[in-house]
Amino acid sequence: MNQKSTRILIVALLLVASVFCWAVYAQKNGSAKTMWEYSVVTSATGDNPTRLTELGKDGWELTSVRTEDQMVGNFRHTTIYYYLKRPKQVAQ
């Protein structure tokens, strides 16, 4: 092998070694997998921004909203479901 080929091979090996070391370091020092907890809040009176604000202050994030209409006699009863999630609190 000539000198230029040897240099290219050494640089390539150093590059591969540094990528491998970075991957091992990142895996050992990476953050733990996030665990989630979920909650469903229902409302029959419509949107309740005060309650949702309180939940947001507690770390809950609104992920989706679903409404369900049900006829009770001649009256329509609407229930709103708020689906929330937040990172699970780990006891230390």
Jmol script that loads the backbone (N, CA, C; Angstrom):
load data "model"
ATOM      1  N   MET A   1       0.836  -1.177   0.000  1.00  0.00           N
ATOM      2  CA  MET A   1       0.000   0.000   0.000  1.00  0.00           C
ATOM      3  C   MET A   1       0.882   1.243   0.000  1.00  0.00           C
ATOM      4  N   ASN A   2       0.440   2.246  -0.710  1.00  0.00           N
ATOM      5  CA  ASN A   2       1.224   3.468  -0.695  1.00  0.00           C
ATOM      6  C   ASN A   2       0.842   4.313   0.508  1.00  0.00           C
ATOM      7  N   GLN A   3       1.559   5.379   0.721  1.00  0.00           N
ATOM      8  CA  GLN A   3       1.388   6.205   1.925  1.00  0.00           C
ATOM      9  C   GLN A   3       0.017   6.887   1.959  1.00  0.00           C
ATOM     10  N   LYS A   4      -0.499   7.312   0.814  1.00  0.00           N
ATOM     11  CA  LYS A   4      -1.794   7.982   0.763  1.00  0.00           C
ATOM     12  C   LYS A   4      -2.918   7.017   1.158  1.00  0.00           C
ATOM     13  N   SER A   5      -2.871   5.774   0.679  1.00  0.00           N
ATOM     14  CA  SER A   5      -3.876   4.768   1.015  1.00  0.00           C
ATOM     15  C   SER A   5      -3.844   4.445   2.500  1.00  0.00           C
ATOM     16  N   THR A   6      -2.646   4.394   3.074  1.00  0.00           N
ATOM     17  CA  THR A   6      -2.495   4.100   4.494  1.00  0.00           C
ATOM     18  C   THR A   6      -3.129   5.212   5.333  1.00  0.00           C
ATOM     19  N   ARG A   7      -2.907   6.462   4.943  1.00  0.00           N
ATOM     20  CA  ARG A   7      -3.492   7.587   5.672  1.00  0.00           C
ATOM     21  C   ARG A   7      -5.018   7.558   5.601  1.00  0.00           C
ATOM     22  N   ILE A   8      -5.544   7.274   4.422  1.00  0.00           N
ATOM     23  CA  ILE A   8      -6.994   7.202   4.266  1.00  0.00           C
ATOM     24  C   ILE A   8      -7.563   6.077   5.125  1.00  0.00           C
ATOM     25  N   LEU A   9      -6.916   4.949   5.174  1.00  0.00           N
ATOM     26  CA  LEU A   9      -7.363   3.821   5.992  1.00  0.00           C
ATOM     27  C   LEU A   9      -7.337   4.169   7.477  1.00  0.00           C
ATOM     28  N   ILE A  10      -6.286   4.853   7.925  1.00  0.00           N
ATOM     29  CA  ILE A  10      -6.182   5.243   9.336  1.00  0.00           C
ATOM     30  C   ILE A  10      -7.283   6.241   9.695  1.00  0.00           C
ATOM     31  N   VAL A  11      -7.519   7.219   8.823  1.00  0.00           N
ATOM     32  CA  VAL A  11      -8.573   8.201   9.079  1.00  0.00           C
ATOM     33  C   VAL A  11      -9.940   7.515   9.136  1.00  0.00           C
ATOM     34  N   ALA A  12     -10.176   6.570   8.222  1.00  0.00           N
ATOM     35  CA  ALA A  12     -11.443   5.850   8.210  1.00  0.00           C
ATOM     36  C   ALA A  12     -11.620   5.033   9.485  1.00  0.00           C
ATOM     37  N   LEU A  13     -10.569   4.371   9.939  1.00  0.00           N
ATOM     38  CA  LEU A  13     -10.639   3.585  11.174  1.00  0.00           C
ATOM     39  C   LEU A  13     -10.885   4.483  12.387  1.00  0.00           C
ATOM     40  N   LEU A  14     -10.245   5.636  12.439  1.00  0.00           N
ATOM     41  CA  LEU A  14     -10.467   6.567  13.543  1.00  0.00           C
ATOM     42  C   LEU A  14     -11.898   7.101  13.531  1.00  0.00           C
ATOM     43  N   LEU A  15     -12.415   7.355  12.346  1.00  0.00           N
ATOM     44  CA  LEU A  15     -13.785   7.820  12.233  1.00  0.00           C
ATOM     45  C   LEU A  15     -14.773   6.770  12.722  1.00  0.00           C
ATOM     46  N   VAL A  16     -14.591   5.523  12.296  1.00  0.00           N
ATOM     47  CA  VAL A  16     -15.468   4.432  12.729  1.00  0.00           C
ATOM     48  C   VAL A  16     -15.360   4.233  14.238  1.00  0.00           C
ATOM     49  N   ALA A  17     -14.149   4.283  14.781  1.00  0.00           N
ATOM     50  CA  ALA A  17     -13.960   4.107  16.222  1.00  0.00           C
ATOM     51  C   ALA A  17     -14.632   5.230  17.005  1.00  0.00           C
ATOM     52  N   SER A  18     -14.526   6.470  16.518  1.00  0.00           N
ATOM     53  CA  SER A  18     -15.137   7.578  17.245  1.00  0.00           C
ATOM     54  C   SER A  18     -16.663   7.492  17.199  1.00  0.00           C
ATOM     55  N   VAL A  19     -17.236   7.076  16.079  1.00  0.00           N
ATOM     56  CA  VAL A  19     -18.685   6.903  15.997  1.00  0.00           C
ATOM     57  C   VAL A  19     -19.135   5.787  16.941  1.00  0.00           C
ATOM     58  N   PHE A  20     -18.401   4.711  17.006  1.00  0.00           N
ATOM     59  CA  PHE A  20     -18.736   3.605  17.901  1.00  0.00           C
ATOM     60  C   PHE A  20     -18.675   4.064  19.362  1.00  0.00           C
ATOM     61  N   CYS A  21     -17.612   4.789  19.721  1.00  0.00           N
ATOM     62  CA  CYS A  21     -17.477   5.269  21.099  1.00  0.00           C
ATOM     63  C   CYS A  21     -18.599   6.239  21.453  1.00  0.00           C
ATOM     64  N   TRP A  22     -18.968   7.113  20.514  1.00  0.00           N
ATOM     65  CA  TRP A  22     -20.042   8.058  20.755  1.00  0.00           C
ATOM     66  C   TRP A  22     -21.357   7.318  20.979  1.00  0.00           C
ATOM     67  N   ALA A  23     -21.607   6.263  20.190  1.00  0.00           N
ATOM     68  CA  ALA A  23     -22.847   5.499  20.331  1.00  0.00           C
ATOM     69  C   ALA A  23     -22.908   4.812  21.688  1.00  0.00           C
ATOM     70  N   VAL A  24     -21.802   4.237  22.137  1.00  0.00           N
ATOM     71  CA  VAL A  24     -21.765   3.571  23.445  1.00  0.00           C
ATOM     72  C   VAL A  24     -21.965   4.596  24.561  1.00  0.00           C
ATOM     73  N   TYR A  25     -21.305   5.740  24.457  1.00  0.00           N
ATOM     74  CA  TYR A  25     -21.440   6.783  25.469  1.00  0.00           C
ATOM     75  C   TYR A  25     -22.880   7.298  25.537  1.00  0.00           C
ATOM     76  N   ALA A  26     -23.480   7.544  24.382  1.00  0.00           N
ATOM     77  CA  ALA A  26     -24.848   8.054  24.346  1.00  0.00           C
ATOM     78  C   ALA A  26     -25.832   7.052  24.938  1.00  0.00           C
ATOM     79  N   GLN A  27     -25.587   5.768  24.698  1.00  0.00           N
ATOM     80  CA  GLN A  27     -26.488   4.747  25.220  1.00  0.00           C
ATOM     81  C   GLN A  27     -26.387   4.660  26.743  1.00  0.00           C
ATOM     82  N   LYS A  28     -25.184   4.753  27.281  1.00  0.00           N
ATOM     83  CA  LYS A  28     -25.005   4.668  28.730  1.00  0.00           C
ATOM     84  C   LYS A  28     -25.507   5.913  29.439  1.00  0.00           C
ATOM     85  N   ASN A  29     -25.318   7.083  28.831  1.00  0.00           N
ATOM     86  CA  ASN A  29     -25.674   8.339  29.488  1.00  0.00           C
ATOM     87  C   ASN A  29     -26.981   8.927  28.987  1.00  0.00           C
ATOM     88  N   GLY A  30     -27.666   8.212  28.131  1.00  0.00           N
ATOM     89  CA  GLY A  30     -28.932   8.714  27.604  1.00  0.00           C
ATOM     90  C   GLY A  30     -29.992   8.752  28.675  1.00  0.00           C
ATOM     91  N   SER A  31     -30.999   9.539  28.425  1.00  0.00           N
ATOM     92  CA  SER A  31     -32.079   9.636  29.398  1.00  0.00           C
ATOM     93  C   SER A  31     -32.889   8.336  29.406  1.00  0.00           C
ATOM     94  N   ALA A  32     -33.479   8.073  30.528  1.00  0.00           N
ATOM     95  CA  ALA A  32     -34.298   6.867  30.664  1.00  0.00           C
ATOM     96  C   ALA A  32     -35.556   7.018  29.814  1.00  0.00           C
ATOM     97  N   LYS A  33     -36.126   5.915  29.470  1.00  0.00           N
ATOM     98  CA  LYS A  33     -37.347   5.914  28.680  1.00  0.00           C
ATOM     99  C   LYS A  33     -38.466   6.574  29.493  1.00  0.00           C
ATOM    100  N   THR A  34     -39.179   7.485  28.860  1.00  0.00           N
ATOM    101  CA  THR A  34     -40.257   8.191  29.549  1.00  0.00           C
ATOM    102  C   THR A  34     -41.467   7.277  29.694  1.00  0.00           C
ATOM    103  N   MET A  35     -41.946   7.174  30.918  1.00  0.00           N
ATOM    104  CA  MET A  35     -43.166   6.426  31.198  1.00  0.00           C
ATOM    105  C   MET A  35     -44.282   7.450  31.353  1.00  0.00           C
ATOM    106  N   TRP A  36     -45.453   7.118  30.840  1.00  0.00           N
ATOM    107  CA  TRP A  36     -46.581   8.050  30.852  1.00  0.00           C
ATOM    108  C   TRP A  36     -47.706   7.518  31.727  1.00  0.00           C
ATOM    109  N   GLU A  37     -48.455   8.433  32.310  1.00  0.00           N
ATOM    110  CA  GLU A  37     -49.703   8.078  32.970  1.00  0.00           C
ATOM    111  C   GLU A  37     -50.807   8.853  32.269  1.00  0.00           C
ATOM    112  N   TYR A  38     -51.996   8.287  32.270  1.00  0.00           N
ATOM    113  CA  TYR A  38     -53.106   8.832  31.499  1.00  0.00           C
ATOM    114  C   TYR A  38     -54.306   9.093  32.398  1.00  0.00           C
ATOM    115  N   SER A  39     -55.137  10.033  31.960  1.00  0.00           N
ATOM    116  CA  SER A  39     -56.345  10.350  32.701  1.00  0.00           C
ATOM    117  C   SER A  39     -57.437  10.750  31.712  1.00  0.00           C
ATOM    118  N   VAL A  40     -58.668  10.453  32.082  1.00  0.00           N
ATOM    119  CA  VAL A  40     -59.819  10.877  31.292  1.00  0.00           C
ATOM    120  C   VAL A  40     -60.709  11.705  32.205  1.00  0.00           C
ATOM    121  N   VAL A  41     -61.004  12.928  31.783  1.00  0.00           N
ATOM    122  CA  VAL A  41     -61.872  13.823  32.540  1.00  0.00           C
ATOM    123  C   VAL A  41     -63.127  14.025  31.710  1.00  0.00           C
ATOM    124  N   THR A  42     -64.284  13.914  32.347  1.00  0.00           N
ATOM    125  CA  THR A  42     -65.547  14.096  31.623  1.00  0.00           C
ATOM    126  C   THR A  42     -66.233  15.369  32.089  1.00  0.00           C
ATOM    127  N   SER A  43     -67.030  15.909  31.197  1.00  0.00           N
ATOM    128  CA  SER A  43     -67.796  17.106  31.497  1.00  0.00           C
ATOM    129  C   SER A  43     -69.124  17.018  30.774  1.00  0.00           C
ATOM    130  N   ALA A  44     -70.185  17.353  31.459  1.00  0.00           N
ATOM    131  CA  ALA A  44     -71.504  17.363  30.836  1.00  0.00           C
ATOM    132  C   ALA A  44     -71.958  18.791  30.553  1.00  0.00           C
ATOM    133  N   THR A  45     -71.187  19.770  31.010  1.00  0.00           N
ATOM    134  CA  THR A  45     -71.600  21.163  30.883  1.00  0.00           C
ATOM    135  C   THR A  45     -70.852  21.902  29.785  1.00  0.00           C
ATOM    136  N   GLY A  46     -69.995  21.259  29.075  1.00  0.00           N
ATOM    137  CA  GLY A  46     -69.220  21.928  28.034  1.00  0.00           C
ATOM    138  C   GLY A  46     -67.792  22.148  28.477  1.00  0.00           C
ATOM    139  N   ASP A  47     -67.090  22.930  27.689  1.00  0.00           N
ATOM    140  CA  ASP A  47     -65.681  23.182  27.984  1.00  0.00           C
ATOM    141  C   ASP A  47     -65.520  23.836  29.345  1.00  0.00           C
ATOM    142  N   ASN A  48     -64.527  23.379  30.063  1.00  0.00           N
ATOM    143  CA  ASN A  48     -64.263  23.901  31.385  1.00  0.00           C
ATOM    144  C   ASN A  48     -62.806  24.363  31.424  1.00  0.00           C
ATOM    145  N   PRO A  49     -62.516  25.582  30.943  1.00  0.00           N
ATOM    146  CA  PRO A  49     -61.126  26.024  30.866  1.00  0.00           C
ATOM    147  C   PRO A  49     -60.439  26.116  32.220  1.00  0.00           C
ATOM    148  N   THR A  50     -61.179  26.437  33.284  1.00  0.00           N
ATOM    149  CA  THR A  50     -60.561  26.545  34.605  1.00  0.00           C
ATOM    150  C   THR A  50     -60.025  25.192  35.051  1.00  0.00           C
ATOM    151  N   ARG A  51     -60.815  24.148  34.892  1.00  0.00           N
ATOM    152  CA  ARG A  51     -60.385  22.797  35.285  1.00  0.00           C
ATOM    153  C   ARG A  51     -59.215  22.339  34.429  1.00  0.00           C
ATOM    154  N   LEU A  52     -59.265  22.607  33.126  1.00  0.00           N
ATOM    155  CA  LEU A  52     -58.167  22.213  32.247  1.00  0.00           C
ATOM    156  C   LEU A  52     -56.890  22.979  32.578  1.00  0.00           C
ATOM    157  N   THR A  53     -57.034  24.239  32.978  1.00  0.00           N
ATOM    158  CA  THR A  53     -55.868  25.029  33.381  1.00  0.00           C
ATOM    159  C   THR A  53     -55.228  24.442  34.635  1.00  0.00           C
ATOM    160  N   GLU A  54     -56.053  24.034  35.587  1.00  0.00           N
ATOM    161  CA  GLU A  54     -55.535  23.405  36.809  1.00  0.00           C
ATOM    162  C   GLU A  54     -54.783  22.119  36.482  1.00  0.00           C
ATOM    163  N   LEU A  55     -55.347  21.325  35.586  1.00  0.00           N
ATOM    164  CA  LEU A  55     -54.681  20.086  35.194  1.00  0.00           C
ATOM    165  C   LEU A  55     -53.366  20.377  34.478  1.00  0.00           C
ATOM    166  N   GLY A  56     -53.354  21.412  33.642  1.00  0.00           N
ATOM    167  CA  GLY A  56     -52.124  21.803  32.959  1.00  0.00           C
ATOM    168  C   GLY A  56     -51.042  22.216  33.935  1.00  0.00           C
ATOM    169  N   LYS A  57     -51.417  22.908  35.001  1.00  0.00           N
ATOM    170  CA  LYS A  57     -50.445  23.309  36.031  1.00  0.00           C
ATOM    171  C   LYS A  57     -49.881  22.097  36.759  1.00  0.00           C
ATOM    172  N   ASP A  58     -50.650  21.003  36.800  1.00  0.00           N
ATOM    173  CA  ASP A  58     -50.183  19.768  37.430  1.00  0.00           C
ATOM    174  C   ASP A  58     -49.377  18.894  36.471  1.00  0.00           C
ATOM    175  N   GLY A  59     -49.144  19.400  35.263  1.00  0.00           N
ATOM    176  CA  GLY A  59     -48.310  18.668  34.316  1.00  0.00           C
ATOM    177  C   GLY A  59     -49.071  17.843  33.294  1.00  0.00           C
ATOM    178  N   TRP A  60     -50.394  17.895  33.315  1.00  0.00           N
ATOM    179  CA  TRP A  60     -51.191  17.130  32.371  1.00  0.00           C
ATOM    180  C   TRP A  60     -51.236  17.852  31.026  1.00  0.00           C
ATOM    181  N   GLU A  61     -51.154  17.068  29.963  1.00  0.00           N
ATOM    182  CA  GLU A  61     -51.207  17.587  28.595  1.00  0.00           C
ATOM    183  C   GLU A  61     -52.435  17.005  27.908  1.00  0.00           C
ATOM    184  N   LEU A  62     -53.258  17.875  27.342  1.00  0.00           N
ATOM    185  CA  LEU A  62     -54.459  17.434  26.642  1.00  0.00           C
ATOM    186  C   LEU A  62     -54.048  16.808  25.315  1.00  0.00           C
ATOM    187  N   THR A  63     -54.464  15.562  25.084  1.00  0.00           N
ATOM    188  CA  THR A  63     -54.091  14.872  23.847  1.00  0.00           C
ATOM    189  C   THR A  63     -55.239  14.793  22.859  1.00  0.00           C
ATOM    190  N   SER A  64     -56.469  14.680  23.352  1.00  0.00           N
ATOM    191  CA  SER A  64     -57.611  14.647  22.443  1.00  0.00           C
ATOM    192  C   SER A  64     -58.906  14.908  23.216  1.00  0.00           C
ATOM    193  N   VAL A  65     -59.946  15.210  22.445  1.00  0.00           N
ATOM    194  CA  VAL A  65     -61.266  15.476  23.009  1.00  0.00           C
ATOM    195  C   VAL A  65     -62.282  14.704  22.184  1.00  0.00           C
ATOM    196  N   ARG A  66     -63.251  14.113  22.881  1.00  0.00           N
ATOM    197  CA  ARG A  66     -64.313  13.359  22.195  1.00  0.00           C
ATOM    198  C   ARG A  66     -65.639  13.741  22.823  1.00  0.00           C
ATOM    199  N   THR A  67     -66.647  13.932  21.993  1.00  0.00           N
ATOM    200  CA  THR A  67     -67.996  14.200  22.509  1.00  0.00           C
ATOM    201  C   THR A  67     -68.896  13.014  22.199  1.00  0.00           C
ATOM    202  N   GLU A  68     -69.830  12.811  23.080  1.00  0.00           N
ATOM    203  CA  GLU A  68     -70.781  11.715  22.909  1.00  0.00           C
ATOM    204  C   GLU A  68     -72.176  12.259  23.208  1.00  0.00           C
ATOM    205  N   ASP A  69     -73.048  12.174  22.222  1.00  0.00           N
ATOM    206  CA  ASP A  69     -74.433  12.624  22.399  1.00  0.00           C
ATOM    207  C   ASP A  69     -75.321  11.425  22.688  1.00  0.00           C
ATOM    208  N   GLN A  70     -76.241  11.633  23.624  1.00  0.00           N
ATOM    209  CA  GLN A  70     -77.162  10.567  23.990  1.00  0.00           C
ATOM    210  C   GLN A  70     -78.540  11.201  24.204  1.00  0.00           C
ATOM    211  N   MET A  71     -79.538  10.607  23.609  1.00  0.00           N
ATOM    212  CA  MET A  71     -80.898  11.115  23.778  1.00  0.00           C
ATOM    213  C   MET A  71     -81.509  10.500  25.040  1.00  0.00           C
ATOM    214  N   VAL A  72     -81.971  11.342  25.941  1.00  0.00           N
ATOM    215  CA  VAL A  72     -82.652  10.919  27.158  1.00  0.00           C
ATOM    216  C   VAL A  72     -84.058  11.504  27.066  1.00  0.00           C
ATOM    217  N   GLY A  73     -84.993  10.665  26.641  1.00  0.00           N
ATOM    218  CA  GLY A  73     -86.339  11.167  26.380  1.00  0.00           C
ATOM    219  C   GLY A  73     -86.290  12.125  25.204  1.00  0.00           C
ATOM    220  N   ASN A  74     -86.763  13.342  25.409  1.00  0.00           N
ATOM    221  CA  ASN A  74     -86.726  14.362  24.367  1.00  0.00           C
ATOM    222  C   ASN A  74     -85.521  15.288  24.494  1.00  0.00           C
ATOM    223  N   PHE A  75     -84.626  14.971  25.402  1.00  0.00           N
ATOM    224  CA  PHE A  75     -83.485  15.843  25.650  1.00  0.00           C
ATOM    225  C   PHE A  75     -82.187  15.180  25.174  1.00  0.00           C
ATOM    226  N   ARG A  76     -81.332  16.012  24.632  1.00  0.00           N
ATOM    227  CA  ARG A  76     -80.014  15.531  24.210  1.00  0.00           C
ATOM    228  C   ARG A  76     -79.027  15.766  25.356  1.00  0.00           C
ATOM    229  N   HIS A  77     -78.337  14.725  25.743  1.00  0.00           N
ATOM    230  CA  HIS A  77     -77.336  14.797  26.801  1.00  0.00           C
ATOM    231  C   HIS A  77     -75.967  14.633  26.149  1.00  0.00           C
ATOM    232  N   THR A  78     -75.125  15.644  26.260  1.00  0.00           N
ATOM    233  CA  THR A  78     -73.793  15.603  25.663  1.00  0.00           C
ATOM    234  C   THR A  78     -72.755  15.427  26.753  1.00  0.00           C
ATOM    235  N   THR A  79     -71.884  14.462  26.570  1.00  0.00           N
ATOM    236  CA  THR A  79     -70.760  14.250  27.474  1.00  0.00           C
ATOM    237  C   THR A  79     -69.478  14.505  26.689  1.00  0.00           C
ATOM    238  N   ILE A  80     -68.587  15.282  27.280  1.00  0.00           N
ATOM    239  CA  ILE A  80     -67.306  15.583  26.648  1.00  0.00           C
ATOM    240  C   ILE A  80     -66.220  14.852  27.418  1.00  0.00           C
ATOM    241  N   TYR A  81     -65.394  14.115  26.701  1.00  0.00           N
ATOM    242  CA  TYR A  81     -64.284  13.364  27.286  1.00  0.00           C
ATOM    243  C   TYR A  81     -62.976  14.058  26.913  1.00  0.00           C
ATOM    244  N   TYR A  82     -62.187  14.399  27.915  1.00  0.00           N
ATOM    245  CA  TYR A  82     -60.874  14.994  27.712  1.00  0.00           C
ATOM    246  C   TYR A  82     -59.828  13.926  28.063  1.00  0.00           C
ATOM    247  N   TYR A  83     -58.977  13.597  27.115  1.00  0.00           N
ATOM    248  CA  TYR A  83     -57.930  12.606  27.330  1.00  0.00           C
ATOM    249  C   TYR A  83     -56.616  13.338  27.573  1.00  0.00           C
ATOM    250  N   LEU A  84     -55.971  13.010  28.700  1.00  0.00           N
ATOM    251  CA  LEU A  84     -54.758  13.708  29.090  1.00  0.00           C
ATOM    252  C   LEU A  84     -53.634  12.723  29.385  1.00  0.00           C
ATOM    253  N   LYS A  85     -52.409  13.213  29.300  1.00  0.00           N
ATOM    254  CA  LYS A  85     -51.239  12.403  29.673  1.00  0.00           C
ATOM    255  C   LYS A  85     -50.203  13.316  30.323  1.00  0.00           C
ATOM    256  N   ARG A  86     -49.309  12.708  31.106  1.00  0.00           N
ATOM    257  CA  ARG A  86     -48.171  13.418  31.677  1.00  0.00           C
ATOM    258  C   ARG A  86     -47.078  12.397  31.997  1.00  0.00           C
ATOM    259  N   PRO A  87     -45.836  12.850  32.077  1.00  0.00           N
ATOM    260  CA  PRO A  87     -44.774  11.914  32.465  1.00  0.00           C
ATOM    261  C   PRO A  87     -45.070  11.352  33.842  1.00  0.00           C
ATOM    262  N   LYS A  88     -44.866  10.054  33.992  1.00  0.00           N
ATOM    263  CA  LYS A  88     -45.166   9.393  35.259  1.00  0.00           C
ATOM    264  C   LYS A  88     -44.226   9.904  36.347  1.00  0.00           C
ATOM    265  N   GLN A  89     -44.798  10.195  37.504  1.00  0.00           N
ATOM    266  CA  GLN A  89     -44.027  10.671  38.630  1.00  0.00           C
ATOM    267  C   GLN A  89     -43.326   9.483  39.280  1.00  0.00           C
ATOM    268  N   VAL A  90     -41.993   9.543  39.355  1.00  0.00           N
ATOM    269  CA  VAL A  90     -41.212   8.453  39.939  1.00  0.00           C
ATOM    270  C   VAL A  90     -40.845   8.837  41.361  1.00  0.00           C
ATOM    271  N   ALA A  91     -41.176   7.971  42.309  1.00  0.00           N
ATOM    272  CA  ALA A  91     -40.836   8.225  43.712  1.00  0.00           C
ATOM    273  C   ALA A  91     -39.329   8.055  43.887  1.00  0.00           C
ATOM    274  N   GLN A  92     -38.730   9.014  44.580  1.00  0.00           N
ATOM    275  CA  GLN A  92     -37.260   8.948  44.779  1.00  0.00           C
ATOM    276  C   GLN A  92     -36.924   8.810  46.224  1.00  0.00           C
TER     277      GLN A  92
END
end "model"
wireframe off; spacefill off
backbone 0.3
color backbone group
